Amino acid sequence: MKNNMGSTDKIIRIVLALVFAALYFTGTVTGLAGTILLVLGAVFVLTSLVSFCPLYAIVGVSTCPRK
């Protein structure tokens, strides 16, 4: 697995995951939409921690700075 996420991308994903979690746990978004946001937030956190996004790999995108 080759890293394909830059630090800005990781920060944005973590912030979005926190927003999704806050919306879910405060009861602002409930039901199926809330569950989907919570799962999406978990995916964002996981991909940020490993610095790899499978969708980016499929599309051929990389936000990682070139060395």
CHARMM-style PDB file with segment names, atoms N, HN, CA, C and O in Angstrom:
ATOM      1  N   MET     1       0.825  -1.166   0.000  1.00  0.00      PROA
ATOM      2  CA  MET     1       0.000   0.000   0.000  1.00  0.00      PROA
ATOM      3  C   MET     1       0.883   1.248   0.000  1.00  0.00      PROA
ATOM      4  O   MET     1       1.666   1.467   0.924  1.00  0.00      PROA
ATOM      5  N   LYS     2       0.749   2.035  -1.017  1.00  0.00      PROA
ATOM      6  HN  LYS     2       0.112   1.857  -1.767  1.00  0.00      PROA
ATOM      7  CA  LYS     2       1.529   3.262  -1.142  1.00  0.00      PROA
ATOM      8  C   LYS     2       0.682   4.444  -0.660  1.00  0.00      PROA
ATOM      9  O   LYS     2      -0.487   4.564  -1.024  1.00  0.00      PROA
ATOM     10  N   ASN     3       1.276   5.310   0.155  1.00  0.00      PROA
ATOM     11  HN  ASN     3       2.227   5.213   0.451  1.00  0.00      PROA
ATOM     12  CA  ASN     3       0.542   6.475   0.653  1.00  0.00      PROA
ATOM     13  C   ASN     3       0.066   7.335  -0.507  1.00  0.00      PROA
ATOM     14  O   ASN     3       0.825   7.622  -1.433  1.00  0.00      PROA
ATOM     15  N   ASN     4      -1.212   7.748  -0.447  1.00  0.00      PROA
ATOM     16  HN  ASN     4      -1.828   7.515   0.306  1.00  0.00      PROA
ATOM     17  CA  ASN     4      -1.739   8.617  -1.490  1.00  0.00      PROA
ATOM     18  C   ASN     4      -2.554   9.782  -0.907  1.00  0.00      PROA
ATOM     19  O   ASN     4      -3.366  10.391  -1.603  1.00  0.00      PROA
ATOM     20  N   MET     5      -2.324  10.081   0.378  1.00  0.00      PROA
ATOM     21  HN  MET     5      -1.664   9.586   0.944  1.00  0.00      PROA
ATOM     22  CA  MET     5      -3.033  11.185   1.025  1.00  0.00      PROA
ATOM     23  C   MET     5      -2.050  12.151   1.669  1.00  0.00      PROA
ATOM     24  O   MET     5      -1.152  11.745   2.406  1.00  0.00      PROA
ATOM     25  N   GLY     6      -2.231  13.423   1.383  1.00  0.00      PROA
ATOM     26  HN  GLY     6      -2.961  13.753   0.785  1.00  0.00      PROA
ATOM     27  CA  GLY     6      -1.404  14.449   1.999  1.00  0.00      PROA
ATOM     28  C   GLY     6      -1.962  14.868   3.349  1.00  0.00      PROA
ATOM     29  O   GLY     6      -3.050  14.443   3.737  1.00  0.00      PROA
ATOM     30  N   SER     7      -1.222  15.695   4.059  1.00  0.00      PROA
ATOM     31  HN  SER     7      -0.338  16.040   3.744  1.00  0.00      PROA
ATOM     32  CA  SER     7      -1.622  16.091   5.407  1.00  0.00      PROA
ATOM     33  C   SER     7      -2.894  16.949   5.405  1.00  0.00      PROA
ATOM     34  O   SER     7      -3.718  16.823   6.311  1.00  0.00      PROA
ATOM     35  N   THR     8      -3.060  17.804   4.420  1.00  0.00      PROA
ATOM     36  HN  THR     8      -2.390  17.906   3.685  1.00  0.00      PROA
ATOM     37  CA  THR     8      -4.272  18.625   4.344  1.00  0.00      PROA
ATOM     38  C   THR     8      -5.502  17.744   4.166  1.00  0.00      PROA
ATOM     39  O   THR     8      -6.531  17.972   4.801  1.00  0.00      PROA
ATOM     40  N   ASP     9      -5.398  16.755   3.317  1.00  0.00      PROA
ATOM     41  HN  ASP     9      -4.562  16.569   2.800  1.00  0.00      PROA
ATOM     42  CA  ASP     9      -6.488  15.812   3.076  1.00  0.00      PROA
ATOM     43  C   ASP     9      -6.835  15.070   4.367  1.00  0.00      PROA
ATOM     44  O   ASP     9      -8.011  14.884   4.679  1.00  0.00      PROA
ATOM     45  N   LYS    10      -5.822  14.651   5.109  1.00  0.00      PROA
ATOM     46  HN  LYS    10      -4.867  14.802   4.855  1.00  0.00      PROA
ATOM     47  CA  LYS    10      -6.053  13.932   6.366  1.00  0.00      PROA
ATOM     48  C   LYS    10      -6.760  14.822   7.387  1.00  0.00      PROA
ATOM     49  O   LYS    10      -7.679  14.373   8.071  1.00  0.00      PROA
ATOM     50  N   ILE    11      -6.336  16.078   7.492  1.00  0.00      PROA
ATOM     51  HN  ILE    11      -5.589  16.444   6.936  1.00  0.00      PROA
ATOM     52  CA  ILE    11      -6.944  17.000   8.453  1.00  0.00      PROA
ATOM     53  C   ILE    11      -8.411  17.251   8.102  1.00  0.00      PROA
ATOM     54  O   ILE    11      -9.271  17.254   8.983  1.00  0.00      PROA
ATOM     55  N   ILE    12      -8.692  17.458   6.829  1.00  0.00      PROA
ATOM     56  HN  ILE    12      -7.994  17.456   6.113  1.00  0.00      PROA
ATOM     57  CA  ILE    12     -10.074  17.681   6.395  1.00  0.00      PROA
ATOM     58  C   ILE    12     -10.938  16.477   6.729  1.00  0.00      PROA
ATOM     59  O   ILE    12     -12.065  16.638   7.198  1.00  0.00      PROA
ATOM     60  N   ARG    13     -10.431  15.278   6.498  1.00  0.00      PROA
ATOM     61  HN  ARG    13      -9.515  15.147   6.117  1.00  0.00      PROA
ATOM     62  CA  ARG    13     -11.201  14.063   6.797  1.00  0.00      PROA
ATOM     63  C   ARG    13     -11.453  13.907   8.295  1.00  0.00      PROA
ATOM     64  O   ARG    13     -12.547  13.509   8.696  1.00  0.00      PROA
ATOM     65  N   ILE    14     -10.467  14.213   9.120  1.00  0.00      PROA
ATOM     66  HN  ILE    14      -9.578  14.537   8.795  1.00  0.00      PROA
ATOM     67  CA  ILE    14     -10.639  14.108  10.573  1.00  0.00      PROA
ATOM     68  C   ILE    14     -11.684  15.117  11.048  1.00  0.00      PROA
ATOM     69  O   ILE    14     -12.541  14.784  11.867  1.00  0.00      PROA
ATOM     70  N   VAL    15     -11.618  16.346  10.539  1.00  0.00      PROA
ATOM     71  HN  VAL    15     -10.923  16.616   9.873  1.00  0.00      PROA
ATOM     72  CA  VAL    15     -12.585  17.376  10.927  1.00  0.00      PROA
ATOM     73  C   VAL    15     -13.996  16.958  10.506  1.00  0.00      PROA
ATOM     74  O   VAL    15     -14.941  17.089  11.285  1.00  0.00      PROA
ATOM     75  N   LEU    16     -14.139  16.460   9.286  1.00  0.00      PROA
ATOM     76  HN  LEU    16     -13.372  16.353   8.653  1.00  0.00      PROA
ATOM     77  CA  LEU    16     -15.448  15.997   8.831  1.00  0.00      PROA
ATOM     78  C   LEU    16     -15.966  14.844   9.689  1.00  0.00      PROA
ATOM     79  O   LEU    16     -17.154  14.794  10.006  1.00  0.00      PROA
ATOM     80  N   ALA    17     -15.095  13.931  10.062  1.00  0.00      PROA
ATOM     81  HN  ALA    17     -14.129  13.972   9.805  1.00  0.00      PROA
ATOM     82  CA  ALA    17     -15.494  12.807  10.916  1.00  0.00      PROA
ATOM     83  C   ALA    17     -15.984  13.312  12.265  1.00  0.00      PROA
ATOM     84  O   ALA    17     -16.968  12.796  12.797  1.00  0.00      PROA
ATOM     85  N   LEU    18     -15.312  14.314  12.826  1.00  0.00      PROA
ATOM     86  HN  LEU    18     -14.513  14.733  12.394  1.00  0.00      PROA
ATOM     87  CA  LEU    18     -15.754  14.895  14.102  1.00  0.00      PROA
ATOM     88  C   LEU    18     -17.111  15.578  13.953  1.00  0.00      PROA
ATOM     89  O   LEU    18     -17.959  15.465  14.839  1.00  0.00      PROA
ATOM     90  N   VAL    19     -17.322  16.274  12.860  1.00  0.00      PROA
ATOM     91  HN  VAL    19     -16.634  16.366  12.141  1.00  0.00      PROA
ATOM     92  CA  VAL    19     -18.609  16.931  12.608  1.00  0.00      PROA
ATOM     93  C   VAL    19     -19.704  15.876  12.471  1.00  0.00      PROA
ATOM     94  O   VAL    19     -20.782  16.026  13.047  1.00  0.00      PROA
ATOM     95  N   PHE    20     -19.438  14.813  11.715  1.00  0.00      PROA
ATOM     96  HN  PHE    20     -18.563  14.691  11.248  1.00  0.00      PROA
ATOM     97  CA  PHE    20     -20.430  13.742  11.547  1.00  0.00      PROA
ATOM     98  C   PHE    20     -20.775  13.101  12.883  1.00  0.00      PROA
ATOM     99  O   PHE    20     -21.945  12.836  13.159  1.00  0.00      PROA
ATOM    100  N   ALA    21     -19.768  12.851  13.713  1.00  0.00      PROA
ATOM    101  HN  ALA    21     -18.818  13.067  13.489  1.00  0.00      PROA
ATOM    102  CA  ALA    21     -20.000  12.243  15.021  1.00  0.00      PROA
ATOM    103  C   ALA    21     -20.821  13.183  15.907  1.00  0.00      PROA
ATOM    104  O   ALA    21     -21.728  12.738  16.610  1.00  0.00      PROA
ATOM    105  N   ALA    22     -20.509  14.468  15.876  1.00  0.00      PROA
ATOM    106  HN  ALA    22     -19.772  14.829  15.305  1.00  0.00      PROA
ATOM    107  CA  ALA    22     -21.258  15.437  16.683  1.00  0.00      PROA
ATOM    108  C   ALA    22     -22.721  15.495  16.237  1.00  0.00      PROA
ATOM    109  O   ALA    22     -23.627  15.534  17.069  1.00  0.00      PROA
ATOM    110  N   LEU    23     -22.945  15.500  14.926  1.00  0.00      PROA
ATOM    111  HN  LEU    23     -22.208  15.468  14.250  1.00  0.00      PROA
ATOM    112  CA  LEU    23     -24.316  15.515  14.416  1.00  0.00      PROA
ATOM    113  C   LEU    23     -25.089  14.278  14.849  1.00  0.00      PROA
ATOM    114  O   LEU    23     -26.269  14.360  15.192  1.00  0.00      PROA
ATOM    115  N   TYR    24     -24.421  13.138  14.832  1.00  0.00      PROA
ATOM    116  HN  TYR    24     -23.463  13.071  14.554  1.00  0.00      PROA
ATOM    117  CA  TYR    24     -25.083  11.886  15.208  1.00  0.00      PROA
ATOM    118  C   TYR    24     -25.358  11.833  16.711  1.00  0.00      PROA
ATOM    119  O   TYR    24     -26.480  11.535  17.122  1.00  0.00      PROA
ATOM    120  N   PHE    25     -24.353  12.117  17.528  1.00  0.00      PROA
ATOM    121  HN  PHE    25     -23.442  12.359  17.194  1.00  0.00      PROA
ATOM    122  CA  PHE    25     -24.494  11.942  18.970  1.00  0.00      PROA
ATOM    123  C   PHE    25     -25.322  13.045  19.637  1.00  0.00      PROA
ATOM    124  O   PHE    25     -25.794  12.856  20.758  1.00  0.00      PROA
ATOM    125  N   THR    26     -25.506  14.187  18.976  1.00  0.00      PROA
ATOM    126  HN  THR    26     -25.122  14.340  18.066  1.00  0.00      PROA
ATOM    127  CA  THR    26     -26.397  15.209  19.516  1.00  0.00      PROA
ATOM    128  C   THR    26     -27.839  14.992  19.066  1.00  0.00      PROA
ATOM    129  O   THR    26     -28.746  15.686  19.525  1.00  0.00      PROA
ATOM    130  N   GLY    27     -28.046  14.045  18.182  1.00  0.00      PROA
ATOM    131  HN  GLY    27     -27.309  13.481  17.809  1.00  0.00      PROA
ATOM    132  CA  GLY    27     -29.398  13.736  17.723  1.00  0.00      PROA
ATOM    133  C   GLY    27     -29.880  14.633  16.606  1.00  0.00      PROA
ATOM    134  O   GLY    27     -31.061  14.605  16.258  1.00  0.00      PROA
ATOM    135  N   THR    28     -28.990  15.431  16.037  1.00  0.00      PROA
ATOM    136  HN  THR    28     -28.031  15.454  16.320  1.00  0.00      PROA
ATOM    137  CA  THR    28     -29.367  16.302  14.933  1.00  0.00      PROA
ATOM    138  C   THR    28     -29.705  15.492  13.690  1.00  0.00      PROA
ATOM    139  O   THR    28     -30.662  15.807  12.982  1.00  0.00      PROA
ATOM    140  N   VAL    29     -28.932  14.462  13.425  1.00  0.00      PROA
ATOM    141  HN  VAL    29     -28.155  14.207  13.999  1.00  0.00      PROA
ATOM    142  CA  VAL    29     -29.184  13.557  12.310  1.00  0.00      PROA
ATOM    143  C   VAL    29     -29.413  12.171  12.904  1.00  0.00      PROA
ATOM    144  O   VAL    29     -28.549  11.632  13.596  1.00  0.00      PROA
ATOM    145  N   THR    30     -30.578  11.603  12.631  1.00  0.00      PROA
ATOM    146  HN  THR    30     -31.280  12.041  12.069  1.00  0.00      PROA
ATOM    147  CA  THR    30     -30.923  10.304  13.209  1.00  0.00      PROA
ATOM    148  C   THR    30     -31.312   9.328  12.111  1.00  0.00      PROA
ATOM    149  O   THR    30     -31.337   9.671  10.929  1.00  0.00      PROA
ATOM    150  N   GLY    31     -31.608   8.127  12.517  1.00  0.00      PROA
ATOM    151  HN  GLY    31     -31.588   7.847  13.477  1.00  0.00      PROA
ATOM    152  CA  GLY    31     -32.065   7.111  11.577  1.00  0.00      PROA
ATOM    153  C   GLY    31     -30.968   6.633  10.654  1.00  0.00      PROA
ATOM    154  O   GLY    31     -29.791   6.604  11.014  1.00  0.00      PROA
ATOM    155  N   LEU    32     -31.378   6.262   9.461  1.00  0.00      PROA
ATOM    156  HN  LEU    32     -32.334   6.286   9.169  1.00  0.00      PROA
ATOM    157  CA  LEU    32     -30.442   5.721   8.476  1.00  0.00      PROA
ATOM    158  C   LEU    32     -29.390   6.749   8.068  1.00  0.00      PROA
ATOM    159  O   LEU    32     -28.218   6.408   7.910  1.00  0.00      PROA
ATOM    160  N   ALA    33     -29.800   7.995   7.897  1.00  0.00      PROA
ATOM    161  HN  ALA    33     -30.752   8.272   8.025  1.00  0.00      PROA
ATOM    162  CA  ALA    33     -28.845   9.045   7.513  1.00  0.00      PROA
ATOM    163  C   ALA    33     -27.772   9.223   8.583  1.00  0.00      PROA
ATOM    164  O   ALA    33     -26.598   9.408   8.264  1.00  0.00      PROA
ATOM    165  N   GLY    34     -28.174   9.168   9.849  1.00  0.00      PROA
ATOM    166  HN  GLY    34     -29.127   9.017  10.108  1.00  0.00      PROA
ATOM    167  CA  GLY    34     -27.215   9.286  10.939  1.00  0.00      PROA
ATOM    168  C   GLY    34     -26.234   8.128  10.964  1.00  0.00      PROA
ATOM    169  O   GLY    34     -25.038   8.321  11.179  1.00  0.00      PROA
ATOM    170  N   THR    35     -26.740   6.934  10.745  1.00  0.00      PROA
ATOM    171  HN  THR    35     -27.712   6.777  10.570  1.00  0.00      PROA
ATOM    172  CA  THR    35     -25.877   5.752  10.725  1.00  0.00      PROA
ATOM    173  C   THR    35     -24.896   5.815   9.563  1.00  0.00      PROA
ATOM    174  O   THR    35     -23.725   5.468   9.717  1.00  0.00      PROA
ATOM    175  N   ILE    36     -25.363   6.253   8.415  1.00  0.00      PROA
ATOM    176  HN  ILE    36     -26.315   6.535   8.290  1.00  0.00      PROA
ATOM    177  CA  ILE    36     -24.489   6.379   7.246  1.00  0.00      PROA
ATOM    178  C   ILE    36     -23.394   7.404   7.518  1.00  0.00      PROA
ATOM    179  O   ILE    36     -22.232   7.166   7.185  1.00  0.00      PROA
ATOM    180  N   LEU    37     -23.747   8.549   8.122  1.00  0.00      PROA
ATOM    181  HN  LEU    37     -24.691   8.742   8.392  1.00  0.00      PROA
ATOM    182  CA  LEU    37     -22.739   9.555   8.449  1.00  0.00      PROA
ATOM    183  C   LEU    37     -21.723   9.022   9.446  1.00  0.00      PROA
ATOM    184  O   LEU    37     -20.529   9.295   9.322  1.00  0.00      PROA
ATOM    185  N   LEU    38     -22.190   8.263  10.436  1.00  0.00      PROA
ATOM    186  HN  LEU    38     -23.160   8.042  10.536  1.00  0.00      PROA
ATOM    187  CA  LEU    38     -21.280   7.702  11.428  1.00  0.00      PROA
ATOM    188  C   LEU    38     -20.300   6.717  10.789  1.00  0.00      PROA
ATOM    189  O   LEU    38     -19.108   6.742  11.098  1.00  0.00      PROA
ATOM    190  N   VAL    39     -20.792   5.857   9.907  1.00  0.00      PROA
ATOM    191  HN  VAL    39     -21.760   5.838   9.656  1.00  0.00      PROA
ATOM    192  CA  VAL    39     -19.920   4.898   9.216  1.00  0.00      PROA
ATOM    193  C   VAL    39     -18.950   5.633   8.302  1.00  0.00      PROA
ATOM    194  O   VAL    39     -17.771   5.283   8.243  1.00  0.00      PROA
ATOM    195  N   LEU    40     -19.428   6.642   7.592  1.00  0.00      PROA
ATOM    196  HN  LEU    40     -20.386   6.926   7.639  1.00  0.00      PROA
ATOM    197  CA  LEU    40     -18.561   7.424   6.716  1.00  0.00      PROA
ATOM    198  C   LEU    40     -17.474   8.129   7.520  1.00  0.00      PROA
ATOM    199  O   LEU    40     -16.326   8.207   7.081  1.00  0.00      PROA
ATOM    200  N   GLY    41     -17.829   8.639   8.685  1.00  0.00      PROA
ATOM    201  HN  GLY    41     -18.761   8.576   9.041  1.00  0.00      PROA
ATOM    202  CA  GLY    41     -16.845   9.258   9.560  1.00  0.00      PROA
ATOM    203  C   GLY    41     -15.789   8.267  10.015  1.00  0.00      PROA
ATOM    204  O   GLY    41     -14.606   8.601  10.076  1.00  0.00      PROA
ATOM    205  N   ALA    42     -16.212   7.044  10.338  1.00  0.00      PROA
ATOM    206  HN  ALA    42     -17.174   6.773  10.288  1.00  0.00      PROA
ATOM    207  CA  ALA    42     -15.257   6.010  10.742  1.00  0.00      PROA
ATOM    208  C   ALA    42     -14.311   5.667   9.594  1.00  0.00      PROA
ATOM    209  O   ALA    42     -13.118   5.453   9.811  1.00  0.00      PROA
ATOM    210  N   VAL    43     -14.836   5.616   8.384  1.00  0.00      PROA
ATOM    211  HN  VAL    43     -15.805   5.790   8.207  1.00  0.00      PROA
ATOM    212  CA  VAL    43     -13.995   5.348   7.213  1.00  0.00      PROA
ATOM    213  C   VAL    43     -12.995   6.485   7.012  1.00  0.00      PROA
ATOM    214  O   VAL    43     -11.830   6.241   6.699  1.00  0.00      PROA
ATOM    215  N   PHE    44     -13.446   7.721   7.192  1.00  0.00      PROA
ATOM    216  HN  PHE    44     -14.392   7.919   7.446  1.00  0.00      PROA
ATOM    217  CA  PHE    44     -12.552   8.874   7.066  1.00  0.00      PROA
ATOM    218  C   PHE    44     -11.416   8.803   8.076  1.00  0.00      PROA
ATOM    219  O   PHE    44     -10.263   9.070   7.736  1.00  0.00      PROA
ATOM    220  N   VAL    45     -11.733   8.444   9.316  1.00  0.00      PROA
ATOM    221  HN  VAL    45     -12.669   8.226   9.593  1.00  0.00      PROA
ATOM    222  CA  VAL    45     -10.689   8.347  10.346  1.00  0.00      PROA
ATOM    223  C   VAL    45      -9.712   7.233   9.996  1.00  0.00      PROA
ATOM    224  O   VAL    45      -8.499   7.418  10.091  1.00  0.00      PROA
ATOM    225  N   LEU    46     -10.232   6.077   9.593  1.00  0.00      PROA
ATOM    226  HN  LEU    46     -11.218   5.926   9.516  1.00  0.00      PROA
ATOM    227  CA  LEU    46      -9.374   4.940   9.251  1.00  0.00      PROA
ATOM    228  C   LEU    46      -8.445   5.267   8.090  1.00  0.00      PROA
ATOM    229  O   LEU    46      -7.248   4.987   8.157  1.00  0.00      PROA
ATOM    230  N   THR    47      -8.983   5.855   7.031  1.00  0.00      PROA
ATOM    231  HN  THR    47      -9.955   6.082   6.976  1.00  0.00      PROA
ATOM    232  CA  THR    47      -8.140   6.180   5.878  1.00  0.00      PROA
ATOM    233  C   THR    47      -7.119   7.260   6.225  1.00  0.00      PROA
ATOM    234  O   THR    47      -6.015   7.266   5.681  1.00  0.00      PROA
ATOM    235  N   SER    48      -7.479   8.172   7.124  1.00  0.00      PROA
ATOM    236  HN  SER    48      -8.376   8.168   7.566  1.00  0.00      PROA
ATOM    237  CA  SER    48      -6.526   9.202   7.551  1.00  0.00      PROA
ATOM    238  C   SER    48      -5.381   8.594   8.346  1.00  0.00      PROA
ATOM    239  O   SER    48      -4.229   8.995   8.184  1.00  0.00      PROA
ATOM    240  N   LEU    49      -5.691   7.632   9.201  1.00  0.00      PROA
ATOM    241  HN  LEU    49      -6.627   7.307   9.333  1.00  0.00      PROA
ATOM    242  CA  LEU    49      -4.647   7.015  10.021  1.00  0.00      PROA
ATOM    243  C   LEU    49      -3.649   6.215   9.193  1.00  0.00      PROA
ATOM    244  O   LEU    49      -2.460   6.189   9.513  1.00  0.00      PROA
ATOM    245  N   VAL    50      -4.122   5.558   8.128  1.00  0.00      PROA
ATOM    246  HN  VAL    50      -5.088   5.579   7.868  1.00  0.00      PROA
ATOM    247  CA  VAL    50      -3.220   4.741   7.315  1.00  0.00      PROA
ATOM    248  C   VAL    50      -2.680   5.493   6.100  1.00  0.00      PROA
ATOM    249  O   VAL    50      -1.861   4.959   5.352  1.00  0.00      PROA
ATOM    250  N   SER    51      -3.136   6.731   5.901  1.00  0.00      PROA
ATOM    251  HN  SER    51      -3.801   7.165   6.509  1.00  0.00      PROA
ATOM    252  CA  SER    51      -2.690   7.584   4.775  1.00  0.00      PROA
ATOM    253  C   SER    51      -2.924   6.946   3.416  1.00  0.00      PROA
ATOM    254  O   SER    51      -2.152   7.161   2.481  1.00  0.00      PROA
ATOM    255  N   PHE    52      -3.978   6.170   3.309  1.00  0.00      PROA
ATOM    256  HN  PHE    52      -4.604   5.995   4.068  1.00  0.00      PROA
ATOM    257  CA  PHE    52      -4.280   5.497   2.045  1.00  0.00      PROA
ATOM    258  C   PHE    52      -5.780   5.491   1.827  1.00  0.00      PROA
ATOM    259  O   PHE    52      -6.540   5.085   2.706  1.00  0.00      PROA
ATOM    260  N   CYS    53      -6.210   5.943   0.650  1.00  0.00      PROA
ATOM    261  HN  CYS    53      -5.593   6.272  -0.064  1.00  0.00      PROA
ATOM    262  CA  CYS    53      -7.619   5.925   0.279  1.00  0.00      PROA
ATOM    263  C   CYS    53      -7.785   4.987  -0.920  1.00  0.00      PROA
ATOM    264  O   CYS    53      -7.243   5.258  -1.992  1.00  0.00      PROA
ATOM    265  N   PRO    54      -8.523   3.892  -0.754  1.00  0.00      PROA
ATOM    266  CA  PRO    54      -8.705   2.955  -1.861  1.00  0.00      PROA
ATOM    267  C   PRO    54      -9.373   3.599  -3.084  1.00  0.00      PROA
ATOM    268  O   PRO    54      -9.046   3.253  -4.220  1.00  0.00      PROA
ATOM    269  N   LEU    55     -10.293   4.520  -2.859  1.00  0.00      PROA
ATOM    270  HN  LEU    55     -10.559   4.801  -1.937  1.00  0.00      PROA
ATOM    271  CA  LEU    55     -10.943   5.195  -3.982  1.00  0.00      PROA
ATOM    272  C   LEU    55      -9.943   6.019  -4.782  1.00  0.00      PROA
ATOM    273  O   LEU    55     -10.005   6.053  -6.011  1.00  0.00      PROA
ATOM    274  N   TYR    56      -9.019   6.684  -4.087  1.00  0.00      PROA
ATOM    275  HN  TYR    56      -8.968   6.656  -3.089  1.00  0.00      PROA
ATOM    276  CA  TYR    56      -7.969   7.431  -4.781  1.00  0.00      PROA
ATOM    277  C   TYR    56      -7.118   6.484  -5.629  1.00  0.00      PROA
ATOM    278  O   TYR    56      -6.735   6.826  -6.748  1.00  0.00      PROA
ATOM    279  N   ALA    57      -6.824   5.304  -5.104  1.00  0.00      PROA
ATOM    280  HN  ALA    57      -7.135   5.026  -4.195  1.00  0.00      PROA
ATOM    281  CA  ALA    57      -6.010   4.339  -5.848  1.00  0.00      PROA
ATOM    282  C   ALA    57      -6.716   3.881  -7.118  1.00  0.00      PROA
ATOM    283  O   ALA    57      -6.080   3.715  -8.159  1.00  0.00      PROA
ATOM    284  N   ILE    58      -8.026   3.676  -7.036  1.00  0.00      PROA
ATOM    285  HN  ILE    58      -8.543   3.811  -6.191  1.00  0.00      PROA
ATOM    286  CA  ILE    58      -8.791   3.222  -8.196  1.00  0.00      PROA
ATOM    287  C   ILE    58      -8.815   4.315  -9.275  1.00  0.00      PROA
ATOM    288  O   ILE    58      -8.648   4.030 -10.461  1.00  0.00      PROA
ATOM    289  N   VAL    59      -9.025   5.564  -8.849  1.00  0.00      PROA
ATOM    290  HN  VAL    59      -9.160   5.795  -7.885  1.00  0.00      PROA
ATOM    291  CA  VAL    59      -9.134   6.681  -9.776  1.00  0.00      PROA
ATOM    292  C   VAL    59      -7.756   7.159 -10.238  1.00  0.00      PROA
ATOM    293  O   VAL    59      -7.636   7.771 -11.299  1.00  0.00      PROA
ATOM    294  N   GLY    60      -6.722   6.884  -9.450  1.00  0.00      PROA
ATOM    295  HN  GLY    60      -6.819   6.387  -8.588  1.00  0.00      PROA
ATOM    296  CA  GLY    60      -5.379   7.307  -9.806  1.00  0.00      PROA
ATOM    297  C   GLY    60      -5.026   8.683  -9.290  1.00  0.00      PROA
ATOM    298  O   GLY    60      -4.190   9.370  -9.878  1.00  0.00      PROA
ATOM    299  N   VAL    61      -5.649   9.098  -8.200  1.00  0.00      PROA
ATOM    300  HN  VAL    61      -6.328   8.540  -7.722  1.00  0.00      PROA
ATOM    301  CA  VAL    61      -5.423  10.411  -7.607  1.00  0.00      PROA
ATOM    302  C   VAL    61      -4.482  10.269  -6.413  1.00  0.00      PROA
ATOM    303  O   VAL    61      -4.516   9.267  -5.700  1.00  0.00      PROA
ATOM    304  N   SER    62      -3.651  11.275  -6.207  1.00  0.00      PROA
ATOM    305  HN  SER    62      -3.623  12.089  -6.787  1.00  0.00      PROA
ATOM    306  CA  SER    62      -2.788  11.302  -5.036  1.00  0.00      PROA
ATOM    307  C   SER    62      -2.662  12.745  -4.559  1.00  0.00      PROA
ATOM    308  O   SER    62      -2.304  13.634  -5.332  1.00  0.00      PROA
ATOM    309  N   THR    63      -2.962  12.974  -3.268  1.00  0.00      PROA
ATOM    310  HN  THR    63      -3.253  12.252  -2.640  1.00  0.00      PROA
ATOM    311  CA  THR    63      -2.791  14.304  -2.690  1.00  0.00      PROA
ATOM    312  C   THR    63      -1.511  14.385  -1.882  1.00  0.00      PROA
ATOM    313  O   THR    63      -1.240  15.391  -1.227  1.00  0.00      PROA
ATOM    314  N   CYS    64      -0.732  13.329  -1.932  1.00  0.00      PROA
ATOM    315  HN  CYS    64      -0.952  12.512  -2.464  1.00  0.00      PROA
ATOM    316  CA  CYS    64       0.543  13.268  -1.226  1.00  0.00      PROA
ATOM    317  C   CYS    64       1.567  14.107  -2.003  1.00  0.00      PROA
ATOM    318  O   CYS    64       1.666  13.987  -3.224  1.00  0.00      PROA
ATOM    319  N   PRO    65       2.330  14.960  -1.295  1.00  0.00      PROA
ATOM    320  CA  PRO    65       3.317  15.768  -2.004  1.00  0.00      PROA
ATOM    321  C   PRO    65       4.403  14.896  -2.639  1.00  0.00      PROA
ATOM    322  O   PRO    65       4.803  13.873  -2.083  1.00  0.00      PROA
ATOM    323  N   ARG    66       4.857  15.313  -3.784  1.00  0.00      PROA
ATOM    324  HN  ARG    66       4.532  16.144  -4.236  1.00  0.00      PROA
ATOM    325  CA  ARG    66       5.902  14.560  -4.480  1.00  0.00      PROA
ATOM    326  C   ARG    66       7.240  14.740  -3.791  1.00  0.00      PROA
ATOM    327  O   ARG    66       7.550  15.815  -3.276  1.00  0.00      PROA
ATOM    328  N   LYS    67       8.033  13.673  -3.787  1.00  0.00      PROA
ATOM    329  HN  LYS    67       7.781  12.800  -4.205  1.00  0.00      PROA
ATOM    330  CA  LYS    67       9.351  13.713  -3.147  1.00  0.00      PROA
ATOM    331  C   LYS    67      10.440  13.854  -4.173  1.00  0.00      PROA
ATOM    332  OT1 LYS    67      11.618  13.905  -3.820  1.00  0.00      PROA
TER     333      LYS     67
END
